[in-house]
Amino acid sequence: MTESTDHLSRHGSLTPEQLSADVAALQAGIDHLASLVAGSLGLDELLAQVATFAVHAIPGAEGAGVTLLRTHHGEGHNVVAALGASAPFVAAIDDIQYVTINEGPSITAASERRTVRSGSLGGEKQWPRFGPRVGRLGVHSMLSLPLLLLLLPDQVVGAINVYAHDKDVFDQHAAELGELFAKPAAVAVHNAQVLAQAQALSAQLQTALTTRPVIDQAIGIIRGRTGGSAEDGFDRLRRISQSENVKLAVIAQRVVDEAVHRARARHSQA
């Protein structure tokens, strides 16, 4: 923390005690990030934990939210993949920002890859729709920090947004502390995202391994009835799946079950 302390010590308005306490809180927040075990929490829960750590690490913060972004390659922009909030009022602000009006500090911070802050959201001209609505909730100060990966400077993982009810809460000192916290937070959030994607892929592969034998059986049954090829049998299953809006594996299982039922009926009649 020597480099960080030297950087922060330029703020002459802070007493040594205040500076020491702020740096200790930041270090504690970073230590908490390091102790997070990806996979032991769900993705939303982990983001909420990071948001809670941010509240303790950044002076003046009363609530925080972490937004995880996913690049939408087809349209060339980022979309919200997951959210985590330290308090209900933050979740309400996130809903305004991302769902209701699609405007706000997190979107600006992520798209422009820079820290943004405001001490009077009610009259904020940067976000003419977002600011007044949040101001009416009694929240007037915010600090938004992009989550950037140092090794991949063009990749934005998401953003951290911290809020306070009073005006002019977050000064340059708070912004610098927030930026120091955001660096390891970006790594923690990125690792959690990668793990969640890997777990989802693993689940999909496991499902595929489980359902493949049933699909093969169903294709064999259809081929036996029609004399068609395996491709014809699969295409028939696919068309039924699409027309009924039911998963292919479910249709395949139904074909197999019906065939078994008919075989048993013939056996009993014999």
N, C-alpha and C positions, 0 to 999 in steps of 0.2 A: 504493500500500500504506500510505499515511500513516494513513488512518482505521483500517485493520486493526491497524496497529502500536500506535496509541493505545489501541485497545480491548484488545489483549492485554497491554499494559504494566501493567494493573491487577493482574496476577498477581505479587505481591511475592516469592514464593518462587523465581522464576526469575531467574537472573543475566542481565545484559545480553547476555552472550555466548550463553547458551542461547536467549534470546528472539530474538536476531538470527539464529541458525542455524535456528530453527524457522520464522521468517518467510521466510527465504531458501529453505528447502525448500518451503514452501507456494507461494511465487511461482514456483519452478521447476516445480512440479506444474501450476499454472495455465497457465504458458507451454507446457508439453507438451500440455495440453488444446487450447490455441489452435492448436497445430501439427498436430493430427490432421486429416487430410483425409478427410472422409466420402466413402465410395465406393471409396477405395483399399484398404480392408480389409473383410472380411466383418463382419456385425453382431456375431457372437460374438467375433471377434478384436478388434474395436474396444472392446467391453465389457471384455475381458481387459486391454487396454492401459490403459483408464481405471482399472481395479482396481489395476494395477501402479503407476500414478502416485499413487493414493491411499495406497499403502503408504509411498511416499517423502515424501508431503506431511504425513502425520499421525504425530506422535511416538508411538513404541511399537508401531506396527503391524507385524506380522510376515506378515500375509496379508490380502487383501481380496477381496470379491466384489461385482459390480454386477448388480443384478436389473432387468430391463426389464419393466414391467407393461403390460398392455393391458386397457382397461375392457371388461368383458363386459356390454354394455348389457342383454341379455336377462335377466340375473339380478342386475344392479345391484352387481357387485363386480369387483375386479381379479383378473386371472389372469396367471401368469408367461408372458411371451412369449419371453424369452431370458435367458441367464445368461453371465457372464464371470467367471473366477476367476484370481487371480494365482499360486495354488499348489494342488497336489492336495488338501491337507488342507482348503482352503476349499471346493473342489468337493464333498468328502465331507460337509461341514457343510451346504452348500446342498441336497444330496440329502436329508439328514435333515429339514431345515426345510420344503422345498416338496413333496417326494414322499412321504416316509414318514409324517410326522405333521401337516403343514400347521399348524405353530405355530413362532413364533420372533420374534426382534427385528425382522427386515426386514418381516414382515407387520404387526407393531405399528407400526413407524415409518411405513409407507406408509398404513395405514388411519387412524391418528390424526394423521398429518402432524406428527410431532415427533421429535426426537432421543432415542434411548434408549441406555442403556449399563448394563453390569454388570461387576463386578470379581470375581465368584465364580459362574460359570455352574452349577457343580455343585450349588449350593444355592439357585439362583434360583427364587423362587416365582412370578415373572411368567410363566414358561414351564416348568411343572412336568415336562413330557415332554421338551422340547427341551434345557433346561439340563443335567440330569444326563447325558444321552447325549453331549453335546458335552464336558462335563467329563471323562467317561471317556476321551475322546480326548486329554486333556491340555491342552485349550484352555479357559482360565478367564476371560479378559477379552474383551469385545466392545463395539463402538460402532456403532450403526446410524443412518444419516442418510437422511432422505427426500429424494428428488430432486424439488424443486418448481420450477415455472416461475414467475418473478416476475410476468410479464405475465398469467399464467393461474393465480392462486393456488389455484384449486380442482382443478387438474390435477396429479396425481402421476405423474411419469414412471417412477419406480422407487425404488430404494434402494441405498445403498452400505453394506456391512457390513465392518468391519475387526476383526481378531482378533489376540490375543496369547496365548501359552501361560501366562505368569505371571498372578498375581492382581493386581487393582487397578492395571492399567496405564494406563487411560484416565481422566484427570481432566477437570475443566471446561475447562482450557486446551486439551487435545487435542480436546474436543468443539467448542470455538469454532473451532479451526483446521479441523476437519472440516466444519463448517457453511460456512465461507468457501470451502472447496474444492468443496463440493457444489453451490453456486450455478452456477458455470460448467460443472461436470460435467453438471448437468441439461440445460443447453442443448446440449452436445455429444452427449449420449445421445439427446435428443429429435430433433436434426437427423439423426442416424444412423438413427433409427427411421423418420422421415418419408422419407428417401432410400430405405431398404430397401422401404418400402411402395410408393413410386413405381416402383422398379425391378420389383417383383413385378407391379404393375398393367401396366407397360409390356410385360413378358413375356407376360402374359395377353392383352393386346390384340394383340401380335404373333402369338401362337398363333391367336387368333381370325381375324386377317387371312389367315393361312396356310391355315387349315382351312375357312374359309367357302366358297371355290370348290368344294372336294371335297364339302361337305355339299349345296351347291346342285345339283351334278351328280347326287348320289345321289337327291335329291328328284325331279329331272327323270326319272331312270330309273324310279323307283317310280311316278310319275304316268303314264309311258308304258305301264307294265304294267297298272296298275289303273284308269286313267282318273279317279283321284281328284284332289283339290285339293292345292296346295302344303302347306297345313296338315295334310292327311291324311298326306302323305308324310313330313313332319317328325315327326308324332306316331308314325308307324310306326318310324322310326329311333330315336326316344327310348325307345319301349317295348322295342325289342331291346337298346338300350344298358343300360337298367335291369335287364332280365331276365338279361343275361349279365355285368352289372357291368363293362362295358367302355366306354371313352370314346366319345362320340358320333362324333367325327372318325374313330376307328378303324373303327367300324361303317360309316360312310359310305364310307371308302376301300375296305372289303371289297366293298360293293355295286358300286362303280365297277369294281374289279378283276374281279369276277365277270362284269359286263356286257362288259367288254373281252375277257375270255377267251372268252365265248360268241360274240362277234362274229367273233373271229379263227378260231374253230372252224368257224363257218358259212362264212366266206370260203375257208378251206382246202378244205372239202368241195365248194364250188362249182367 
